[in-house]
Structures are given as structure tokens and as C-alpha cells.
Amino acid sequence: MSKKITFIGAGSLGFTRGLVRDLLTFPAFQDATLALMDIDEERLNFARTAVEKIVKAGNYPAKIVATLDRTEALEGADGVVCTILAQSVNVWRSDIEIPKKYGVDINVGDTRGPAGIFRALRTIPVMIDICKDIEKYAPNAVFLNYTNPMAMLCRAMQTASKVNVVGLCHSVQGTAEMLAKWIGAPMEEITYFCAGINHQAWFLDFKWNGKDAYPLIREAITTRPEIYNEEQVRNEMFLHLGYYVTESSGHNSEYNAWFRKRPDLIEKYCTHGTGWNPGEYAYILKEYLRREDSWKDDVKYWLENAPVDLKRGKEYAAYIFNAVIGDGAMFEFNGNIRNFGLIDNLPYGACVEVPIVASKRGFSPVKVGSLPTQVALLNYINSTCEELAVEGSLTGDPMKVFHAICYDPLTSAVLSLAEIRDMVNEMFEASREWLPQFKHFKV
């Protein structure tokens, strides 16, 4: 029986193209119905045309449905993928610019801290509405979430709904490939065990042909300036904490109190060596706004000129769908799921990122035990702040949001409690139009 895979936020064109390509390489999905849904009709039409190009190039019998109606897209779905941006970039920019005014210099702002928390507050109601629709129209569907802030959104959905949802991120496999490249190891000879929280999980071991590769990584970082400079923040964390962390230096610089609390530290660690982006938030904002202006030209060029590469990529989603609702080949990945006895020294019930085995039985998370204390401390603070923020959103209690931001590592290193209160009130005011769960917007 053919399957139906639904894309919520199909206008995320790069991701949609890649996942469709990957899905269609699996025999179980070559005749699938690919339901594309977005609230932006122009982006949706581009997505449909792009998917049609892939289907035609592979001569697949897949059926394509493009709709603005979420109910139509979800009805009878076997798998659902979510890649939405709940509001525009112009809404998101207040998350960055208001803290900056108070001295909290945020870099990306989509995961945690004041910016990530307010992004979560605006997005959680939308995600819960999606879950309610899945419960009604596709109750047995596997739901894979790629929308940030990953941990807070997954925690809210896994609390407020019965949907079989797991969160996926690129940072674990991306970091593993980077480390392998640094030591000259073929990726097929690397094994690792990674756990923690999203964007701040730790490679508890990293082996090359079964032998500990951490000494080689340490040697590469300390003897080759080009490698040290590629990821200054993460390399400093590794050299001092002993374990390598996932996600880029640009992100990780804002998840702790060590690198962004003074201008001289930002200049030293966060401006020239943050991997994929400079440390200044203005660059990130400029880049996002540039994409808003250029995406149509980029897509048109791909549609008219680019050849279609039908080779399967490395993104997890298609492999997971194949394991659970497809041919049944088991697949292990790192995913975001609630901490029910998985990591002993992180908050019980919080959202953690751990190895998960996908199979016809569904999702089987791997028990990690305890993280090393020096990295668990940092995870625990961030995870507890996320717990408070999600509870504040689900209950409509702005004080819980305020308290979550009070203990954010970077914010608390820069501001007093009174200053944090003023900042949070201003952020509530800027986002109040998109916060239906709150009756009061002042703390």
C-alpha cells in the first residue's frame, strides 16, 4: 500500500528538495503521495515545481499534492515533517535587538536564551495546533520536527499531545564529519556515542577503527592553527572540558557565560573563528534578510538550470521513515525526546538528545546513564531554563518565562535581575501579538 508523507512548511525549499530526493530512493516511497503544505502560496508553488522536477528526473510514480489547507495535507498521512518558521524575520529580529540594547550580545538566537525562549513562546501554540490536527487526521503518523528551538518545541509537543514526535538536528552528524576530517579519518571508520541536549550534546566517545580518537583531535587543535581557528569557541570548550560539543561555535558562544559577556571576548573568540558565521549578530540578521530578497532568484535558477542529483543524501529523515513505515531497515540516529530515565543527571522529563533506534517497533531511545559532571552542569542549567520557559508557555505564566531568562548563563553574566525584568517586559511587548497563551505581558 502506498504511503503518504506530508511536508508542513514545504516552502523551506532546500530542505524539501533534499528530503523528497532521499525519500524516493527507497522503494517503499517511490509511489508515495507527497503532500506539500505551506501558508505562503508563492513558496508552495515553487516547492511543487521543484518536486515535480525531481519526480520526473527519476521517473517515479509518486503523486504530488500541493495545498494551503493543513487538514487536506495531513489527512491519512503516514509520516509528517515540519520545517516551519512561525513568523517573519522582521519579528525574529526583535529577539536579537532588544537584548543587544541591554548588553546581551546574542549571535543566532534560535535555540535558547532570551531570543530562543521568545521564539519558542511564539511557535509553541502553532506547533500544538499542528499536533492537534495530526491527532485528528493522522493519529498513527510519525512526526519528525526540524523547527527550532528544537528542545523547547519538542518538550511542549511531547507534553501537550499524544503524537509520536521526535526532533531532528544536523549538528551531531555534521560535527562528527568535521572531526573525522580534521584527523584524516574516513567517516565509515568512525564510531561515536553522543548525548546531552540539542545543540549542546557531547561526544562521550569518538573512535577511529575502535581506538579512542580524542588524542588525535586534541593534537590537531593544538598544533594546527587553521583547525583551532575554524571553531575557536568549541575548541576552547573541548580543551577545557574534555569533550567535544555539537553545533557551531556561533551557536555555542551564546549558550554559556564564557565568550560573549565582554566586547574583548567577543572580538577574541567570536568574530574570526565561529565556523559558518562571524560572531556579530548584525551579520546573521543581514544574511537572513538577504535570503528573503534573493530566494526567488535562487529557486528559479535551480528550476531552469540545475541538474537533478538523484543520489541519496545523509539527512536522517528519509532513513527514519524507511525504518518505521517503509522497508523496515533499522536505523540509529540522535534525536530529541523526553528524558524518562535516559540521562540520570539531567532533569527528569526534560527534552534531551540521545541515540535512538528506529525500527518497525517505532523509536527506542538508548539509556545513556550519567554525563560527565563538568558538562552535565552546563546542560542542566540550560535544560532547566528550557523547562521553565515551556511551563510558562503552557500555563500562560509570564513569571516562569522571566525566571527562565534570569538563569540563562549569558544573560545572568551580563545583567542584574532588575535589568533582566526590564528586558523581558520589552520583549513581551514586542511579541504580544503572537502570544495568545498569555493574558498578561508584564513581569
N, C-alpha and C positions, 0 to 999 in steps of 0.2 A: 504493500500500500504506500503510495507516495506521501511524502511529508510536507508540512507547511512550516516555513521559517519566516518569522516576522521581524522586520527592522524598524524599531521606533527611533526616530531621528535619522532616517535614511539620508537626509541631506548632508550628513558627515561623509562627504563623497569619497575621500581617500580610503576611509575605513570600510565603507560599504563595498566599494570595488574589490578591495582585498579579500574580504570575507566571502563575498559571492564567488570569486575565483576559487578560493580554497574549498568552499563547500562543494562546488561542482566537480572537484577532483575525486570526491568519494562517490562510489557507485550508488550508495543509498540515497543521495540527494540530487542525482543528475536529472531526475524527473520531478523534482520538488516544485511546490508553489512558493515563490519568493515574493512576500508581501512587503512592499515598501511604504512606510508611512512617515510623513513629516507635516508640520504646520505651515511650512513655507512652500507654497506651490511651485515657485520657480526652482528652488533647490530640488524639490521632489521630481520635477520633470527632467532635470539634468541627471538625477540618480537613475531614473527609469531608462533614459537613453544610454547611460553608461553600462547598466546591467544588460540591456539588450545587446550591446556590442560584445560583451563577454560571452553571453549565451550563444550568439551567432558564431563567434570565433571558434567556440568549442563544439558547435553543432549539437548542443544539449537539448533534450526535450523538456527542459524546465519551463514553467509558466510564470509570468511576471504580472503582479498586480500592484498598481501604484494608487494610493488613496490618501486623502486628508482626514479620513474617518478612522479613528483608532479602533472602534468596535469592529469595523469591517476587516481591518488588518489583523486583529487578534483572534477573531472567531475561528475556533478549531485548530489553532496553532500548536505545533509540537515543540517548537523552540522559539524563543524571543530574545533579541539582542537590543540593548538600549545604549544609545550614544548621544543623548540629548544635551543641549545647552539651554537651560530653562529660561534665561533672559539674555538680552543682547550684551555685547562687550561694553557698551556705554553704561549699563547697570553695574557690571562687574568692576568697572574702574573705580567706583566709589569705595570698594573694599580695599583697594590699594592706596588711594589718595588720601582718605581720611586718616588711617593710621600713620601714613607718612607725615602728615601735618603735625601729629603728636610726637613724632620722633621714632615710630616703629617702622623701620625700613624693610618692607616685605618685598620679596623678589617675584614669585609667581602667584601665590595666594589662592591656589585652587584646592588645597588639601587640608590644612589645619591652621591654627592661629586665628586672629580676628577675621581675616579675609576668608579663609576656608570655612569658618563657622557661619558667617553670614551667607556665603554661597550655599552652604548646606541648609540653612533656615529657609531660603527661598526655593530650594529644589526639593526638599523632603515632601511637601504637600503634593507636588506634581508626581513624584515617584510613587507615593502611596496611592494616588488616583490610578496610575498605571497598574499597580498591583491589584487594586480592586477590580479593574477591568479584566485582568488576566484570571483572577479567581472566578469571575462570572463567565467569561467567554472561552478560556483555555486553561481550565483548572489543573490539567496534568502537564502543562508546558514546563520545560526547563528554561529558566530566565537567567541570562548572562548580562551583567551590568558592567559597562565601561565608563559610566559617567562619574565625574569627580564632584565633590570629595568622597572618594570611594568608601572609606571606613564608616563615616557617619551616615551616608545614604544606605549602605547595606545594613548597618545596625538598625536603622529606622524601619526599613522594609522587612527585615527578618523578625522584628518585634511586632509590627502592626499588621502583618499579613501572614497567610499560610503558603504563599507562593514559594516554589522551590528555586530560590535565587542565590547565586554566588557571584562575587565580584572579581573581575579580572583586570590585571595591570601588566604593562610591558616591562616593568623595571627589573624583575628577577632575572628573566632570560636575557634581557639586554645587558645587565651588569655582568652576568656570567660570561657572555660572549666577549665583553670588553676585557675582563680579567684574563680569559684564555688567550686573547690576542696579545696582551702585554707580556705573557710568558712564552709565547710562541707555541701554544698547545692547540692541536686540532680539537674542535668542540666535541666531536664524537668520542674523544678520550677523556673528557671531563665529567666528573660526577660531583654533586654538591647536595647539601642539606641546608635549607634556608627557612627562617621563621622569624616572626615579630609582628609588626603592624604595617599596613600599606605605606609604601614609600620609605619605610624605616624598618625593613626586615634585615636580618643579619645572616651572612653565610657562616653557619656554625661549623661547617667543614667545606673544604674546596679541594678536590683531589684530581690529580692527573695520573691516569692508569693506576688508581688505587693508592697513590702516595700523596701525603699532605703537600699541597702546592703553596701554602701560605708563605713559607720561606722564600720561594721564588718571587712571589708577589711583592713581599717586603723588599727584597733586593732590587727589583725593578723600580719600585717607587723611590728608594733612597739613593740609587746610583744613576738613574736616567732622568735628568731634569724635565725632558719633554713629557714623560709619563707623570711625574709629580705635578707638573703644571696643568695637565689635562683635566685633573679632578682634585684641585687643591683642598677643598673642604672635606670631601670624602677620604682623601688620602691622609689628611691630618687626623680625622676620626679613627681611621684604621691604625695609624701609627701609635695613637694614644690609648685606644680602647681595645685593640687586639682582634677585632672582627670587622669585616667589610660590610658596608651598609648599601642597600639598594636605593635606586633613584639618584638623579644627578645632583651634583654639588649645588647647582642653582636652587633646587628644591630644598635640599637638606640644610642649607645655610640658614633657613628661616625656621627650622623645626627644633632649634636648640638655642642656648644663650651665649654661644661662644664666638660667633663670627660676624654678627650684624648689629651689635649693640653700640658700636662707635664708628665714626667715619673712617678712622685709620684702619680698623679691622676689615671694614668693607673693601677699602682700597687694597689691602694686603691679600685677602683671601677670596674675595667675592667678585672682583672686577675682571681679572685676567685669566682665571682658571676655574670656570664653573662648567666646563664641558660644553653643552649645547647652547648656552646663552651667557652673555655678560651679566654681572650681578645687579646692575641698576634696573629697578622696576620700570623706568621710563622706556627702556629698550623693549621689554616684554609687551608693554601697552602699545607701543608703536608698531611692533610686529603683528600683534593681533588686529589692530586697526588696518594695517596694510593688507592683511589677508581678506578683511572684509571688502576692500576695494578691488582686489585682484583675483578673487577665486573664480569669477565667471570666465575670465580670460584663460586661466589655468585649465579649467574644465573643458572649455571649447577647444583648446589646443589638443588636449588628450583625446577628445572625441574625434577630432578631424585628422590628427597626425600620428598619434602614438600607436605602435603595435600592441596587441594584447598578449601579455605573457601568461600562459595558462599553467605555468608551473606552480605547484602548491607552495605557499609561504610557511612561515614559522609561527604565525599568530595562533593562540591556543583555541579560539572559539570553535573552529570547524572540527578540530580533533575531539573536543569535548562533546559536541553534538553527535559526532560519529560514534563515540564510545557509549553514550547514554541512549540515543534514539536512532542510531544508524546501524552500522555493521557490527558494533559491539567490541571493537578492539580497545582494550583497556588503555587509559592514558593518565599519566601523572602530571600534575601542574600545581603551581602555587596559587591559591585562591583565598578570597576574603569571606570568612564565615564566623559565626559566633563561638566564643571561647567556652565551650562546655567541657572542661577537663582536658583541653588541648595544650595550653601553656600555663603551667602551675603558678608562675609568679607575675601574671598579668591579670587584670580584673576579670572575674568570672562573668560570662555573658557578653563581654565586650566583643567588638569585631577584631579578629586577628587574621594575619596572613600566614597560612601554613600549607604544607604539602597536602594535596587531596588526590585521591584516586577516583577517576570517573570510569564507570562501567554500566552495564545493564541494570545493576543494582542502584544506580544513582551516584551520589557523592559520598565518599568515605574518607573523612579527614584523618590525618596521621597525628597521633599523640606525640608531642614534642618533649614534654617534661618541663624543666626549668631552663630559662635562658641564663647565660652568664650575668651575674648581678650588675656589673657595670653598664651593660646595655639594656638590661631589663628596667633599670631605674629610669632611663630616658623614655623607653616605651611606656612605662607605667604612668608617668606624668602626662604624656600626650594622650594616651588611651583614656585616662580618667577625665581629662578635659573634653574629649570627644563624647564620653558617656554623659557628662553634664549637659553638653550642648544638645545632644539628641533628646535627652529627657526634657530639656527646656522647650524644644520644638514640639514634642509630642503632647506636652501638657500646657503649652502656651504660657510658660512662666519665664518672663524676661530675666529674673534674678538668676536663674540657673545658667543662662547664657552669659550674663555678667561674670558669675563666679568661674565659669569655664575659661573665660578670657583672662581673668585675674591670675590664673595659674599657668597660662601659656608661657613656656620658657623664655621666648624672646620678649614678649610684652612685659613680663614681670621683671626682666633685667633692665628695662628702659624706663618704665613709668611707675608712678605711685598709684595707690588704689583710687584716690580721688581723680587722678588723670585718666585712669582706665574707665572709670564711671562716665566721665565726660565724653570720652571717645566712643564708648559703647552706645550712649544715648544718641550721639550724632549718627552713628552707623544705623541704628534702628530707624531714625527719622528718614535717612536716605533710602532705606529699603522697605518702608512700611507698606507701600502699595502692593508688594509681593509677599506679604507675610499674613495670610488670612488666619493663621492659627493663633495669632496674638490679639488680645483685646487692649493691652496696654503696651506702650512703646517707650517707657521711661523706667530707669532703674535707680 
